[in-house]
C-alpha cells in the first residue's frame, strides 16, 4: 500500500467518523427520509479501460459519474463487480456498502451520505486497479451476471446499475469484433449462441446506466449502429433490463 493510499484512507476514515458524530438540531419531521434503493457498480478493468488515446479511461469516468449516480438514484445498499477476462471467477472484490446507515437522531445524515459516497468511489477505484492487474480481457456479460447476484428478490424490487465499460466483449470464447452483426437475423444468431455459452444475467427489470459505452467506435457510425443494435437487443430484448443514457459519456 502506497503512502498516498494510506493517507487517502485515513482521510476518508476520519471524515466518516466526523460525519457520523456530527450533531444537527433538526427534529424528526425535518430529518431527510431514509434511502432504500439497491444499486450496483460494474467496473471494466480490461486494456481498453486505460487512459490512453484508444482507451475510454475508466478511472476518469468513475470519478466523474459515480458519486453523482449514487446521489441521483438515492442509493443505499451498493454492491460492486469487476469486468475482467473471466469476470465471474475474478478474485477482485470489495464489500457492499450501506450509504445511508443507522445513526444517532442528532447526526447530520446528508453529511454522512456524502462521505460514504466518497468511500464508495475509493472502493470502486480499488476494484478497478485490481481488475487491471488480471489477465487482459473483457467479459462484460460475466460482470453483469456477477452484479446480478446482488439484485434484490421480488417482482417489485428495483435495482439501479452503473456500468463503466465500453462494452467491447472480448473473452476466451467470444470476441464481439469478430461477429457478424450486419443484419437483424445475424445478430439474433450471435446473441442466441452468446447467451447459450455464457448464460443470461439475472437483471430483469433492472435499470442499467452505461458509461463509456461504444467509445472505441468513435466516428464510425455504421459499426456503432451494429454494436448498439446488438447490445440493445441483448439487454432490453432478452435480459429485459431497462437501459438509460443518463450518464453515458
TORKOL-4160 file (C-alpha; in steps of 0.2 Angstrom, whole numbers, padded with zeros to 4 digits, m for minus):
249
<pt num="1" X="0000" Y="0000" Z="0000"/>
<pt num="2" X="0007" Y="0017" Z="m0005"/>
<pt num="3" X="0009" Y="0032" Z="0007"/>
<pt num="4" X="m0004" Y="0041" Z="m0004"/>
<pt num="5" X="m0016" Y="0027" Z="m0002"/>
<pt num="6" X="m0014" Y="0026" Z="0016"/>
<pt num="7" X="m0016" Y="0045" Z="0018"/>
<pt num="8" X="m0032" Y="0044" Z="0007"/>
<pt num="9" X="m0039" Y="0030" Z="0018"/>
<pt num="10" X="m0035" Y="0039" Z="0034"/>
<pt num="11" X="m0043" Y="0055" Z="0027"/>
<pt num="12" X="m0059" Y="0045" Z="0022"/>
<pt num="13" X="m0060" Y="0036" Z="0039"/>
<pt num="14" X="m0058" Y="0052" Z="0049"/>
<pt num="15" X="m0071" Y="0061" Z="0038"/>
<pt num="16" X="m0083" Y="0047" Z="0041"/>
<pt num="17" X="m0081" Y="0047" Z="0059"/>
<pt num="18" X="m0084" Y="0066" Z="0059"/>
<pt num="19" X="m0100" Y="0064" Z="0049"/>
<pt num="20" X="m0107" Y="0050" Z="0060"/>
<pt num="21" X="m0103" Y="0060" Z="0076"/>
<pt num="22" X="m0109" Y="0077" Z="0069"/>
<pt num="23" X="m0123" Y="0085" Z="0078"/>
<pt num="24" X="m0139" Y="0093" Z="0070"/>
<pt num="25" X="m0153" Y="0102" Z="0078"/>
<pt num="26" X="m0167" Y="0096" Z="0066"/>
<pt num="27" X="m0182" Y="0087" Z="0073"/>
<pt num="28" X="m0189" Y="0071" Z="0067"/>
<pt num="29" X="m0200" Y="0080" Z="0054"/>
<pt num="30" X="m0186" Y="0089" Z="0047"/>
<pt num="31" X="m0174" Y="0075" Z="0045"/>
<pt num="32" X="m0171" Y="0068" Z="0027"/>
<pt num="33" X="m0181" Y="0052" Z="0023"/>
<pt num="34" X="m0171" Y="0036" Z="0023"/>
<pt num="35" X="m0165" Y="0029" Z="0007"/>
<pt num="36" X="m0169" Y="0011" Z="0002"/>
<pt num="37" X="m0163" Y="0009" Z="m0016"/>
<pt num="38" X="m0152" Y="m0005" Z="m0020"/>
<pt num="39" X="m0138" Y="m0001" Z="m0033"/>
<pt num="40" X="m0124" Y="m0009" Z="m0042"/>
<pt num="41" X="m0107" Y="m0003" Z="m0049"/>
<pt num="42" X="m0098" Y="m0013" Z="m0063"/>
<pt num="43" X="m0080" Y="m0008" Z="m0067"/>
<pt num="44" X="m0071" Y="m0013" Z="m0083"/>
<pt num="45" X="m0053" Y="m0016" Z="m0080"/>
<pt num="46" X="m0048" Y="m0023" Z="m0097"/>
<pt num="47" X="m0035" Y="m0015" Z="m0108"/>
<pt num="48" X="m0047" Y="m0003" Z="m0116"/>
<pt num="49" X="m0050" Y="0005" Z="m0099"/>
<pt num="50" X="m0033" Y="0013" Z="m0099"/>
<pt num="51" X="m0031" Y="0032" Z="m0100"/>
<pt num="52" X="m0024" Y="0031" Z="m0117"/>
<pt num="53" X="m0028" Y="0038" Z="m0135"/>
<pt num="54" X="m0038" Y="0022" Z="m0138"/>
<pt num="55" X="m0044" Y="0019" Z="m0121"/>
<pt num="56" X="m0060" Y="0025" Z="m0113"/>
<pt num="57" X="m0051" Y="0030" Z="m0096"/>
<pt num="58" X="m0062" Y="0020" Z="m0083"/>
<pt num="59" X="m0054" Y="0030" Z="m0069"/>
<pt num="60" X="m0059" Y="0047" Z="m0075"/>
<pt num="61" X="m0076" Y="0041" Z="m0079"/>
<pt num="62" X="m0078" Y="0034" Z="m0062"/>
<pt num="63" X="m0073" Y="0050" Z="m0054"/>
<pt num="64" X="m0084" Y="0060" Z="m0065"/>
<pt num="65" X="m0100" Y="0050" Z="m0063"/>
<pt num="66" X="m0101" Y="0038" Z="m0048"/>
<pt num="67" X="m0104" Y="0049" Z="m0034"/>
<pt num="68" X="m0117" Y="0059" Z="m0044"/>
<pt num="69" X="m0126" Y="0042" Z="m0049"/>
<pt num="70" X="m0126" Y="0037" Z="m0031"/>
<pt num="71" X="m0134" Y="0053" Z="m0026"/>
<pt num="72" X="m0146" Y="0055" Z="m0040"/>
<pt num="73" X="m0153" Y="0037" Z="m0038"/>
<pt num="74" X="m0153" Y="0039" Z="m0019"/>
<pt num="75" X="m0143" Y="0023" Z="m0017"/>
<pt num="76" X="m0142" Y="0014" Z="0000"/>
<pt num="77" X="m0135" Y="m0004" Z="m0002"/>
<pt num="78" X="m0122" Y="m0003" Z="m0015"/>
<pt num="79" X="m0113" Y="m0018" Z="m0022"/>
<pt num="80" X="m0098" Y="m0019" Z="m0034"/>
<pt num="81" X="m0092" Y="m0031" Z="m0048"/>
<pt num="82" X="m0077" Y="m0031" Z="m0059"/>
<pt num="83" X="m0076" Y="m0034" Z="m0078"/>
<pt num="84" X="m0060" Y="m0045" Z="m0082"/>
<pt num="85" X="m0056" Y="m0059" Z="m0094"/>
<pt num="86" X="m0067" Y="m0071" Z="m0083"/>
<pt num="87" X="m0077" Y="m0059" Z="m0073"/>
<pt num="88" X="m0087" Y="m0071" Z="m0063"/>
<pt num="89" X="m0072" Y="m0080" Z="m0057"/>
<pt num="90" X="m0061" Y="m0065" Z="m0054"/>
<pt num="91" X="m0053" Y="m0063" Z="m0036"/>
<pt num="92" X="m0056" Y="m0044" Z="m0037"/>
<pt num="93" X="m0070" Y="m0039" Z="m0025"/>
<pt num="94" X="m0075" Y="m0026" Z="m0012"/>
<pt num="95" X="m0088" Y="m0027" Z="0001"/>
<pt num="96" X="m0106" Y="m0019" Z="m0002"/>
<pt num="97" X="m0108" Y="m0003" Z="0007"/>
<pt num="98" X="m0123" Y="0004" Z="0016"/>
<pt num="99" X="m0123" Y="0023" Z="0010"/>
<pt num="100" X="m0137" Y="0028" Z="0022"/>
<pt num="101" X="m0133" Y="0018" Z="0039"/>
<pt num="102" X="m0142" Y="0020" Z="0055"/>
<pt num="103" X="m0135" Y="0034" Z="0065"/>
<pt num="104" X="m0140" Y="0044" Z="0081"/>
<pt num="105" X="m0155" Y="0056" Z="0080"/>
<pt num="106" X="m0144" Y="0071" Z="0080"/>
<pt num="107" X="m0132" Y="0065" Z="0066"/>
<pt num="108" X="m0131" Y="0075" Z="0050"/>
<pt num="109" X="m0137" Y="0062" Z="0038"/>
<pt num="110" X="m0133" Y="0072" Z="0022"/>
<pt num="111" X="m0115" Y="0074" Z="0028"/>
<pt num="112" X="m0114" Y="0055" Z="0032"/>
<pt num="113" X="m0121" Y="0050" Z="0014"/>
<pt num="114" X="m0109" Y="0062" Z="0005"/>
<pt num="115" X="m0094" Y="0055" Z="0015"/>
<pt num="116" X="m0100" Y="0037" Z="0011"/>
<pt num="117" X="m0102" Y="0041" Z="m0007"/>
<pt num="118" X="m0084" Y="0046" Z="m0007"/>
<pt num="119" X="m0079" Y="0029" Z="0001"/>
<pt num="120" X="m0089" Y="0020" Z="m0012"/>
<pt num="121" X="m0078" Y="0029" Z="m0026"/>
<pt num="122" X="m0062" Y="0024" Z="m0017"/>
<pt num="123" X="m0068" Y="0006" Z="m0016"/>
<pt num="124" X="m0073" Y="0006" Z="m0035"/>
<pt num="125" X="m0056" Y="0013" Z="m0039"/>
<pt num="126" X="m0048" Y="m0001" Z="m0028"/>
<pt num="127" X="m0058" Y="m0014" Z="m0038"/>
<pt num="128" X="m0053" Y="m0006" Z="m0055"/>
<pt num="129" X="m0034" Y="m0007" Z="m0050"/>
<pt num="130" X="m0036" Y="m0025" Z="m0045"/>
<pt num="131" X="m0045" Y="m0029" Z="m0062"/>
<pt num="132" X="m0032" Y="m0020" Z="m0072"/>
<pt num="133" X="m0019" Y="m0032" Z="m0065"/>
<pt num="134" X="m0028" Y="m0048" Z="m0071"/>
<pt num="135" X="m0025" Y="m0056" Z="m0087"/>
<pt num="136" X="m0031" Y="m0045" Z="m0101"/>
<pt num="137" X="m0049" Y="m0047" Z="m0107"/>
<pt num="138" X="m0066" Y="m0040" Z="m0106"/>
<pt num="139" X="m0080" Y="m0052" Z="m0101"/>
<pt num="140" X="m0094" Y="m0039" Z="m0100"/>
<pt num="141" X="m0108" Y="m0051" Z="m0099"/>
<pt num="142" X="m0099" Y="m0060" Z="m0084"/>
<pt num="143" X="m0098" Y="m0044" Z="m0075"/>
<pt num="144" X="m0116" Y="m0041" Z="m0077"/>
<pt num="145" X="m0120" Y="m0058" Z="m0071"/>
<pt num="146" X="m0110" Y="m0056" Z="m0056"/>
<pt num="147" X="m0118" Y="m0039" Z="m0051"/>
<pt num="148" X="m0135" Y="m0048" Z="m0055"/>
<pt num="149" X="m0132" Y="m0059" Z="m0039"/>
<pt num="150" X="m0134" Y="m0043" Z="m0029"/>
<pt num="151" X="m0151" Y="m0039" Z="m0036"/>
<pt num="152" X="m0165" Y="m0039" Z="m0023"/>
<pt num="153" X="m0178" Y="m0053" Z="m0025"/>
<pt num="154" X="m0196" Y="m0050" Z="m0028"/>
<pt num="155" X="m0205" Y="m0043" Z="m0044"/>
<pt num="156" X="m0206" Y="m0026" Z="m0037"/>
<pt num="157" X="m0188" Y="m0024" Z="m0031"/>
<pt num="158" X="m0179" Y="m0011" Z="m0041"/>
<pt num="159" X="m0160" Y="m0011" Z="m0045"/>
<pt num="160" X="m0150" Y="0003" Z="m0052"/>
<pt num="161" X="m0133" Y="m0002" Z="m0060"/>
<pt num="162" X="m0119" Y="0009" Z="m0066"/>
<pt num="163" X="m0108" Y="0000" Z="m0079"/>
<pt num="164" X="m0092" Y="0009" Z="m0083"/>
<pt num="165" X="m0086" Y="0000" Z="m0098"/>
<pt num="166" X="m0085" Y="0002" Z="m0117"/>
<pt num="167" X="m0095" Y="m0015" Z="m0118"/>
<pt num="168" X="m0082" Y="m0022" Z="m0130"/>
<pt num="169" X="m0085" Y="m0041" Z="m0125"/>
<pt num="170" X="m0068" Y="m0050" Z="m0128"/>
<pt num="171" X="m0065" Y="m0066" Z="m0118"/>
<pt num="172" X="m0058" Y="m0083" Z="m0122"/>
<pt num="173" X="m0073" Y="m0089" Z="m0131"/>
<pt num="174" X="m0081" Y="m0074" Z="m0138"/>
<pt num="175" X="m0075" Y="m0058" Z="m0147"/>
<pt num="176" X="m0088" Y="m0046" Z="m0152"/>
<pt num="177" X="m0077" Y="m0038" Z="m0165"/>
<pt num="178" X="m0076" Y="m0054" Z="m0175"/>
<pt num="179" X="m0095" Y="m0057" Z="m0175"/>
<pt num="180" X="m0107" Y="m0054" Z="m0190"/>
<pt num="181" X="m0118" Y="m0040" Z="m0183"/>
<pt num="182" X="m0123" Y="m0033" Z="m0201"/>
<pt num="183" X="m0141" Y="m0039" Z="m0201"/>
<pt num="184" X="m0155" Y="m0042" Z="m0188"/>
<pt num="185" X="m0155" Y="m0060" Z="m0192"/>
<pt num="186" X="m0136" Y="m0062" Z="m0190"/>
<pt num="187" X="m0137" Y="m0053" Z="m0173"/>
<pt num="188" X="m0151" Y="m0064" Z="m0167"/>
<pt num="189" X="m0140" Y="m0079" Z="m0171"/>
<pt num="190" X="m0125" Y="m0072" Z="m0162"/>
<pt num="191" X="m0135" Y="m0067" Z="m0147"/>
<pt num="192" X="m0143" Y="m0085" Z="m0146"/>
<pt num="193" X="m0125" Y="m0093" Z="m0147"/>
<pt num="194" X="m0118" Y="m0080" Z="m0135"/>
<pt num="195" X="m0131" Y="m0082" Z="m0121"/>
<pt num="196" X="m0131" Y="m0101" Z="m0123"/>
<pt num="197" X="m0112" Y="m0102" Z="m0120"/>
<pt num="198" X="m0111" Y="m0088" Z="m0107"/>
<pt num="199" X="m0128" Y="m0088" Z="m0098"/>
<pt num="200" X="m0140" Y="m0073" Z="m0096"/>
<pt num="201" X="m0138" Y="m0061" Z="m0082"/>
<pt num="202" X="m0152" Y="m0060" Z="m0069"/>
<pt num="203" X="m0156" Y="m0042" Z="m0072"/>
<pt num="204" X="m0174" Y="m0042" Z="m0077"/>
<pt num="205" X="m0182" Y="m0026" Z="m0073"/>
<pt num="206" X="m0166" Y="m0018" Z="m0068"/>
<pt num="207" X="m0161" Y="0000" Z="m0074"/>
<pt num="208" X="m0144" Y="m0001" Z="m0082"/>
<pt num="209" X="m0134" Y="0015" Z="m0084"/>
<pt num="210" X="m0118" Y="0013" Z="m0096"/>
<pt num="211" X="m0103" Y="0025" Z="m0095"/>
<pt num="212" X="m0090" Y="0023" Z="m0109"/>
<pt num="213" X="m0102" Y="0013" Z="m0120"/>
<pt num="214" X="m0096" Y="0011" Z="m0138"/>
<pt num="215" X="m0082" Y="0023" Z="m0137"/>
<pt num="216" X="m0070" Y="0013" Z="m0147"/>
<pt num="217" X="m0080" Y="0016" Z="m0162"/>
<pt num="218" X="m0078" Y="0035" Z="m0162"/>
<pt num="219" X="m0085" Y="0042" Z="m0178"/>
<pt num="220" X="m0088" Y="0025" Z="m0186"/>
<pt num="221" X="m0107" Y="0027" Z="m0187"/>
<pt num="222" X="m0110" Y="0011" Z="m0196"/>
<pt num="223" X="m0101" Y="0000" Z="m0184"/>
<pt num="224" X="m0108" Y="0009" Z="m0169"/>
<pt num="225" X="m0125" Y="0006" Z="m0175"/>
<pt num="226" X="m0122" Y="m0013" Z="m0177"/>
<pt num="227" X="m0114" Y="m0013" Z="m0160"/>
<pt num="228" X="m0128" Y="m0003" Z="m0152"/>
<pt num="229" X="m0142" Y="m0014" Z="m0160"/>
<pt num="230" X="m0133" Y="m0030" Z="m0153"/>
<pt num="231" X="m0132" Y="m0024" Z="m0135"/>
<pt num="232" X="m0150" Y="m0016" Z="m0136"/>
<pt num="233" X="m0157" Y="m0032" Z="m0142"/>
<pt num="234" X="m0147" Y="m0042" Z="m0129"/>
<pt num="235" X="m0150" Y="m0031" Z="m0114"/>
<pt num="236" X="m0168" Y="m0025" Z="m0117"/>
<pt num="237" X="m0175" Y="m0039" Z="m0128"/>
<pt num="238" X="m0168" Y="m0054" Z="m0120"/>
<pt num="239" X="m0162" Y="m0049" Z="m0102"/>
<pt num="240" X="m0177" Y="m0037" Z="m0100"/>
<pt num="241" X="m0167" Y="m0024" Z="m0092"/>
<pt num="242" X="m0170" Y="m0005" Z="m0095"/>
<pt num="243" X="m0155" Y="0004" Z="m0102"/>
<pt num="244" X="m0153" Y="0023" Z="m0100"/>
<pt num="245" X="m0141" Y="0036" Z="m0107"/>
<pt num="246" X="m0141" Y="0047" Z="m0092"/>
<pt num="247" X="m0123" Y="0046" Z="m0088"/>
<pt num="248" X="m0116" Y="0040" Z="m0105"/>
<pt num="249" X="m0101" Y="0049" Z="m0110"/>
